[in-house]
């Protein structure tokens, strides 16, 4: 065996081993990818299964609370209802945690998909550069040079045919790059929305935790005041009902917009809107209070800093029509997610206010109406709630209307049900107070 044969044999063995390694690596990569995908799917299925169970439990507690509210007030009934509310709130917090996990998985998947598309675009760009170099090289040569550089006439036509193919491939690659770019822009927008959704859910968690703390303190205080005795509880009820004057003077605060008035004054404004829209005053007051308490310092923003550019022309139009200095008018501050820019007690965005402007003017007689005028704002909020069904004045209709007011087209997402529940709970408390002062 000569040295040439030995060298070829060694090379052959090396190539065989190398190819075997590549095959094993490829198979391992495929298996790992399948396992990772299966694990991701299993996790998503597990999360969805637990969420479905939690949603059923939340609905069960909602039914129990509703049933308790229709019963006569006793100490045992009140304690049981508070315990059900606490358990429901704990479940809703867990529901939000799981939904955040779902959103994070979607963010990770979308990020990976964007990375793949960006890699594909880079490869297409490199391919395009290669095609353009070929075309450039051909352009640098004259037709005469091409003819004399070929031995046969058929070779000339082959060169021209190859050029035509390259030009066609160039156009196809440019079209592919454009398509990938459009797809990438859409995917990046979806990713931004998912990230905003995650931040919204985290903000919701903070509010839910605060509500749970209030409920636990309410139960603790009730036990401390009554010592667990029915007679003491009934005395508390009678005392609350007997002091109508104190209830009338109780302050109704819309914290976020820096607005405060007595409950009696707030009721008169709500009644003004109710007479024009059919929405229950106690429900309207509950929605407005929850809406202006959502987030932090919602009325401390400025249009220049906190409002999205798409909303600024409508805002300027509103201020111009009302002869107001836009720099002196407060709007909601930009939160940790999305944008601010909502106006007045009803927290309407400028474009939304303009879409309701004519109806508000027709009902209040104020033309143009102002988002910062209490009667205009209350009427605007009542109009929006009425369009969502709140003028039916049933529990289900009002709950749905509150959800639409808060989440728009996402109103039926179970993770947001906390908002509707909290509005209806507050509306029940306000209704009891209004029943006392309007006798």
C-alpha positions as CSV (number, residue, x, y, z in Angstrom):
1,X,0.0,0.0,0.0
2,X,1.6,3.3,-1.1
3,X,1.6,6.5,0.9
4,X,-1.0,8.1,-1.4
5,X,-3.5,5.2,-0.6
6,X,-2.8,5.5,3.2
7,X,-3.5,9.2,3.0
8,X,-6.8,8.7,1.2
9,X,-7.8,6.0,3.6
10,X,-7.1,8.3,6.6
11,X,-9.1,11.1,5.0
12,X,-12.0,8.7,4.3
13,X,-12.1,7.5,7.9
14,X,-12.0,11.0,9.1
15,X,-14.9,12.1,6.8
16,X,-16.9,9.0,7.9
17,X,-16.4,9.8,11.6
18,X,-17.1,13.5,11.0
19,X,-20.3,12.7,9.1
20,X,-21.4,10.3,11.8
21,X,-20.9,13.1,14.4
22,X,-22.9,15.5,12.3
23,X,-25.8,13.1,12.0
24,X,-25.8,12.3,15.7
25,X,-25.6,16.1,16.5
26,X,-28.5,16.8,14.1
27,X,-30.6,14.0,15.6
28,X,-29.9,15.3,19.1
29,X,-30.8,18.8,18.1
30,X,-34.1,17.6,16.6
31,X,-34.8,15.6,19.7
32,X,-34.0,18.5,22.0
33,X,-36.2,20.9,19.9
34,X,-39.1,18.4,20.1
35,X,-38.6,18.0,23.9
36,X,-38.5,21.8,24.4
37,X,-41.6,22.2,22.3
38,X,-43.4,19.4,24.1
39,X,-42.4,20.9,27.5
40,X,-43.6,24.4,26.4
41,X,-47.0,22.9,25.2
42,X,-47.3,20.9,28.5
43,X,-46.7,24.0,30.5
44,X,-49.3,26.0,28.5
45,X,-51.8,23.2,28.9
46,X,-51.1,22.9,32.6
47,X,-51.6,26.7,33.1
48,X,-54.8,26.7,31.1
49,X,-56.1,23.8,33.1
50,X,-55.5,25.5,36.4
51,X,-56.9,28.7,35.1
52,X,-60.1,27.0,34.1
53,X,-60.5,25.4,37.6
54,X,-59.8,28.8,39.2
55,X,-62.4,30.6,37.0
56,X,-65.0,28.0,38.0
57,X,-64.2,28.6,41.7
58,X,-64.4,32.3,41.3
59,X,-67.8,32.1,39.6
60,X,-68.9,29.9,42.5
61,X,-67.9,32.4,45.1
62,X,-69.5,35.2,43.0
63,X,-72.8,33.3,43.1
64,X,-72.5,32.8,46.9
65,X,-71.8,36.5,47.5
66,X,-74.7,37.5,45.3
67,X,-77.0,35.2,47.1
68,X,-75.8,36.5,50.5
69,X,-76.5,40.1,49.4
70,X,-80.1,39.3,48.8
71,X,-80.5,38.0,52.4
72,X,-81.3,39.9,55.5
73,X,-78.2,41.3,57.3
74,X,-77.0,39.2,60.2
75,X,-73.6,38.8,61.8
76,X,-73.1,35.3,60.4
77,X,-74.2,36.4,57.0
78,X,-71.8,39.3,57.0
79,X,-68.9,37.2,58.2
80,X,-69.6,34.5,55.7
81,X,-69.8,37.0,52.8
82,X,-66.5,38.6,53.8
83,X,-64.9,35.2,54.0
84,X,-66.2,34.4,50.5
85,X,-64.9,37.7,49.2
86,X,-61.5,37.1,50.7
87,X,-61.3,33.6,49.1
88,X,-62.5,35.0,45.8
89,X,-59.9,37.8,45.9
90,X,-57.1,35.2,46.7
91,X,-58.2,33.2,43.7
92,X,-58.3,36.2,41.5
93,X,-54.7,37.1,42.5
94,X,-53.6,33.6,41.7
95,X,-55.5,33.9,38.4
96,X,-53.6,37.0,37.5
97,X,-50.3,35.3,38.4
98,X,-51.0,32.4,36.0
99,X,-52.1,34.8,33.3
100,X,-48.9,36.7,33.7
101,X,-47.0,33.4,33.2
102,X,-49.1,32.7,30.1
103,X,-48.3,36.2,28.7
104,X,-44.6,35.7,29.5
105,X,-44.6,32.4,27.5
106,X,-46.2,34.2,24.6
107,X,-43.6,37.0,24.8
108,X,-40.8,34.4,24.8
109,X,-42.3,32.6,21.8
110,X,-42.8,35.9,19.9
111,X,-39.3,37.0,20.7
112,X,-37.9,33.8,19.3
113,X,-40.0,34.0,16.2
114,X,-38.8,37.6,15.6
115,X,-35.2,36.4,16.0
116,X,-35.8,33.7,13.4
117,X,-37.3,36.1,11.0
118,X,-34.4,38.6,11.5
119,X,-31.9,35.8,10.8
120,X,-33.9,34.9,7.6
121,X,-33.8,38.5,6.5
122,X,-30.1,38.7,7.1
123,X,-29.5,35.6,4.9
124,X,-31.8,37.0,2.2
125,X,-29.8,40.3,2.3
126,X,-26.5,38.4,1.9
127,X,-28.0,36.5,-1.0
128,X,-29.1,39.8,-2.6
129,X,-25.6,41.2,-2.2
130,X,-24.2,38.2,-4.0
131,X,-26.7,38.6,-6.9
132,X,-25.9,42.3,-7.2
133,X,-22.2,41.6,-7.3
134,X,-22.8,39.2,-10.2
135,X,-24.9,41.8,-12.1
136,X,-22.2,44.5,-11.4
137,X,-19.5,42.3,-12.8
138,X,-21.5,41.7,-16.0
139,X,-22.2,45.4,-16.3
140,X,-18.4,46.1,-16.1
141,X,-17.9,43.9,-19.2
142,X,-18.9,45.1,-22.7
143,X,-20.8,42.9,-25.1
144,X,-17.7,42.7,-27.3
145,X,-15.6,41.4,-24.5
146,X,-18.2,38.8,-23.7
147,X,-18.3,37.6,-27.3
148,X,-14.6,37.3,-27.7
149,X,-14.1,35.7,-24.3
150,X,-16.2,32.7,-25.2
151,X,-15.1,29.8,-27.5
152,X,-18.5,28.9,-28.7
153,X,-21.6,30.9,-29.6
154,X,-23.7,28.7,-27.3
155,X,-21.6,29.9,-24.4
156,X,-22.5,33.5,-25.1
157,X,-26.2,32.6,-24.8
158,X,-25.6,30.6,-21.7
159,X,-24.0,33.7,-20.1
160,X,-26.9,35.9,-21.1
161,X,-29.4,33.3,-19.8
162,X,-27.5,33.1,-16.5
163,X,-27.6,36.9,-16.2
164,X,-31.4,36.8,-16.8
165,X,-31.8,34.2,-14.1
166,X,-29.7,36.3,-11.6
167,X,-31.8,39.3,-12.4
168,X,-35.0,37.3,-11.8
169,X,-33.6,35.9,-8.5
170,X,-32.7,39.4,-7.5
171,X,-36.3,40.6,-7.9
172,X,-37.6,37.6,-6.0
173,X,-35.2,38.2,-3.2
174,X,-36.1,41.9,-2.9
175,X,-39.8,40.9,-2.8
176,X,-39.0,38.3,-0.1
177,X,-37.1,40.9,2.0
178,X,-40.1,43.3,1.8
179,X,-42.5,40.5,2.9
180,X,-40.3,39.5,5.8
181,X,-40.0,43.2,6.8
182,X,-43.8,43.7,6.9
183,X,-44.2,40.5,8.9
184,X,-41.5,41.5,11.3
185,X,-43.1,44.9,11.9
186,X,-46.4,43.2,12.7
187,X,-44.8,40.7,15.0
188,X,-42.9,43.5,16.9
189,X,-46.2,45.3,17.3
190,X,-47.8,42.1,18.8
191,X,-44.8,41.8,21.1
192,X,-45.2,45.3,22.3
193,X,-48.8,44.7,23.0
194,X,-48.0,41.5,24.9
195,X,-45.5,43.4,27.0
196,X,-48.0,46.1,27.8
197,X,-50.5,43.5,28.7
198,X,-48.0,42.0,31.1
199,X,-47.4,45.3,32.8
200,X,-51.2,45.9,33.0
201,X,-51.6,42.6,34.8
202,X,-48.8,43.4,37.2
203,X,-50.6,46.7,38.0
204,X,-53.8,44.8,38.5
205,X,-52.0,42.5,41.0
206,X,-51.2,45.5,43.1
207,X,-54.8,46.7,43.2
208,X,-56.0,43.2,44.0
209,X,-53.6,42.9,46.9
210,X,-54.8,46.2,48.2
211,X,-58.4,45.1,47.9
212,X,-57.7,41.8,49.7
213,X,-56.0,43.7,52.6
214,X,-59.1,45.9,52.9
215,X,-61.4,42.9,53.1
216,X,-59.3,41.2,55.7
217,X,-59.2,44.4,57.8
218,X,-63.0,44.8,57.4
219,X,-63.5,41.3,58.8
220,X,-61.1,42.0,61.6
221,X,-62.8,45.3,62.6
222,X,-66.2,43.7,62.4
223,X,-65.2,41.0,64.8
224,X,-63.5,43.6,67.1
225,X,-66.6,45.8,67.2
226,X,-69.2,43.1,67.7
227,X,-67.2,40.5,69.7
228,X,-69.0,38.0,67.5
229,X,-72.4,38.9,68.9
230,X,-75.5,39.3,66.8
231,X,-77.0,41.9,69.1
232,X,-73.9,44.1,68.9
233,X,-74.0,43.8,65.1
234,X,-77.6,44.9,64.9
235,X,-76.8,47.9,67.0
236,X,-74.1,48.9,64.5
237,X,-76.6,48.6,61.7
238,X,-79.2,50.7,63.4
239,X,-76.6,53.4,64.3
240,X,-75.4,53.6,60.6
241,X,-79.0,53.9,59.4
242,X,-80.1,56.5,61.9
243,X,-77.4,59.1,61.1
244,X,-78.6,60.2,57.6
245,X,-77.1,63.7,58.0
246,X,-73.7,62.3,58.6
247,X,-74.0,60.1,55.6
248,X,-75.0,63.1,53.4
249,X,-71.9,65.0,54.5
250,X,-69.7,62.0,53.9
251,X,-67.0,62.9,51.4
252,X,-67.2,61.3,47.9
253,X,-63.6,61.5,46.6
254,X,-62.4,61.0,43.0
255,X,-58.8,60.8,44.2
256,X,-57.1,60.6,40.8
257,X,-58.5,63.8,39.5
258,X,-58.4,65.8,42.8
259,X,-62.2,66.1,43.0
260,X,-64.1,65.9,46.3
261,X,-67.7,66.6,47.2
262,X,-70.2,65.4,49.7
263,X,-72.0,62.2,48.9
264,X,-75.2,64.2,48.6
265,X,-73.7,66.5,46.0
266,X,-72.2,63.5,44.1
267,X,-75.6,61.9,44.1
268,X,-77.2,65.0,42.6
269,X,-74.7,65.0,39.8
270,X,-75.2,61.3,39.2
271,X,-79.0,61.7,39.3
272,X,-78.7,64.5,36.7
273,X,-76.9,62.0,34.4
274,X,-79.3,59.1,35.3
275,X,-82.3,61.1,34.3
276,X,-80.8,61.5,30.8
277,X,-79.4,58.1,30.3
278,X,-81.3,55.6,32.6
279,X,-78.1,54.5,34.4
280,X,-78.5,53.8,38.2
281,X,-76.8,56.7,40.2
282,X,-75.1,54.3,42.7
283,X,-73.6,52.3,39.9
284,X,-72.4,55.4,38.0
285,X,-70.8,56.7,41.2
286,X,-69.1,53.3,41.8
287,X,-67.6,53.2,38.3
288,X,-66.3,56.8,38.4
289,X,-64.7,56.2,41.8
290,X,-63.0,53.0,40.7
291,X,-62.0,54.5,37.4
292,X,-60.3,57.6,38.9
293,X,-58.6,55.4,41.6
294,X,-57.1,53.1,39.0
295,X,-53.4,53.5,38.8
296,X,-51.6,56.3,40.6
297,X,-52.1,60.1,40.3
298,X,-54.1,59.7,37.1
299,X,-54.9,63.4,37.0
300,X,-51.4,64.8,37.4
301,X,-50.1,64.4,33.9
302,X,-49.6,66.9,31.0
303,X,-50.5,66.5,27.4
304,X,-46.9,67.2,26.2
305,X,-45.4,64.4,28.4
306,X,-48.0,61.8,29.0
307,X,-50.3,61.8,26.0
308,X,-49.7,59.7,22.9
309,X,-49.1,61.8,19.8
310,X,-52.1,60.3,18.0
311,X,-54.4,61.8,20.8
312,X,-52.8,65.3,20.8
313,X,-54.7,66.8,17.8
314,X,-58.1,65.8,19.3
315,X,-57.0,67.2,22.7
316,X,-56.0,70.5,21.1
317,X,-59.4,70.6,19.3
318,X,-61.2,70.2,22.6
319,X,-59.2,72.9,24.3
320,X,-59.6,75.3,21.4
321,X,-63.4,74.8,21.3
322,X,-63.5,75.5,25.1
323,X,-61.0,78.4,24.9
324,X,-58.8,76.6,27.4
325,X,-55.0,76.7,27.7
326,X,-54.0,73.0,27.0
327,X,-50.9,73.5,29.2
328,X,-53.1,74.2,32.2
329,X,-55.5,71.3,31.8
330,X,-54.6,68.1,33.7
331,X,-54.8,64.6,32.1
332,X,-53.9,61.2,33.4
333,X,-50.2,60.5,33.9
334,X,-48.5,57.9,31.8
335,X,-48.3,54.7,33.8
336,X,-45.6,52.0,33.7
337,X,-47.3,50.6,30.6
338,X,-49.0,52.3,27.6
339,X,-50.0,56.0,27.7
340,X,-51.9,58.5,29.8
341,X,-53.9,61.4,28.5
342,X,-57.4,60.6,29.9
343,X,-59.4,63.7,30.9
344,X,-61.6,64.7,33.8
345,X,-63.8,62.6,36.1
346,X,-64.9,60.2,33.3
347,X,-61.3,59.6,32.2
348,X,-62.1,59.7,28.5
349,X,-59.3,59.9,25.9
350,X,-59.6,62.9,23.6
351,X,-60.8,61.0,20.5
352,X,-63.4,59.1,22.6
353,X,-64.7,62.4,24.0
354,X,-65.1,63.8,20.6
355,X,-67.1,60.8,19.5
356,X,-69.6,61.4,22.3
357,X,-69.5,65.2,22.2
358,X,-72.7,65.7,20.2
359,X,-74.7,63.3,22.3
360,X,-73.4,64.9,25.5
361,X,-74.3,68.4,24.2
362,X,-77.8,67.3,23.3
363,X,-78.4,65.9,26.8
364,X,-76.8,68.6,28.9
365,X,-77.4,71.6,26.6
366,X,-73.7,72.5,26.9
367,X,-72.2,73.1,23.5
368,X,-69.4,72.3,23.4
369,X,-69.4,70.1,26.5
370,X,-66.3,69.9,28.7
371,X,-64.5,66.8,30.0
372,X,-63.7,68.7,33.1
373,X,-67.3,69.8,33.8
374,X,-68.8,67.5,36.4
375,X,-72.3,67.2,34.8
376,X,-70.8,66.8,31.3
377,X,-68.3,64.2,32.6
378,X,-70.9,62.3,34.6
379,X,-73.3,62.3,31.6
380,X,-70.5,61.1,29.3
381,X,-69.7,58.2,31.5
382,X,-73.4,57.3,31.9
383,X,-73.8,57.4,28.1
384,X,-70.9,55.0,27.6
385,X,-72.3,52.7,30.3
386,X,-75.8,52.8,28.9
387,X,-74.5,51.8,25.4
388,X,-72.9,48.8,27.1
389,X,-76.3,47.9,28.7
390,X,-76.2,49.5,32.1
391,X,-79.5,51.3,31.5
392,X,-81.2,47.8,32.0
393,X,-80.3,48.1,35.7
394,X,-79.8,44.4,36.2
395,X,-76.8,43.0,38.1
396,X,-75.5,41.1,35.1
397,X,-76.0,44.0,32.7
398,X,-74.3,46.5,35.1
399,X,-71.4,44.0,35.7
400,X,-70.8,43.7,31.9
401,X,-71.1,47.4,31.4
402,X,-68.4,48.0,34.0
403,X,-66.2,45.5,32.3
404,X,-66.6,47.1,28.9
405,X,-65.9,50.5,30.4
406,X,-62.6,49.2,31.9
407,X,-61.4,46.7,29.3
408,X,-63.3,47.5,26.0
409,X,-63.4,44.6,23.6
410,X,-61.5,42.4,26.2
411,X,-64.3,42.8,28.7
412,X,-65.0,39.0,28.8
413,X,-61.4,38.0,29.8
414,X,-61.9,36.3,33.1
415,X,-58.6,37.8,34.5
416,X,-60.3,41.3,34.5
417,X,-63.4,40.1,36.3
418,X,-61.9,41.5,39.5
419,X,-62.8,45.0,38.2
420,X,-66.5,44.2,37.6
421,X,-66.8,42.5,41.0
422,X,-65.2,45.4,42.8
423,X,-67.5,47.9,41.1
424,X,-70.6,46.0,41.9
425,X,-69.5,45.6,45.5
426,X,-68.9,49.3,45.8
427,X,-72.2,50.1,44.1
428,X,-74.0,47.9,46.7
429,X,-72.4,50.0,49.5
430,X,-73.2,53.3,47.9
431,X,-76.8,52.2,47.2
432,X,-77.3,51.4,50.9
433,X,-76.1,54.9,51.7
434,X,-78.2,56.5,49.1
435,X,-81.3,54.6,50.3
436,X,-80.8,56.1,53.7
437,X,-80.3,59.7,52.6
438,X,-83.1,59.7,50.0
439,X,-85.9,58.5,52.3
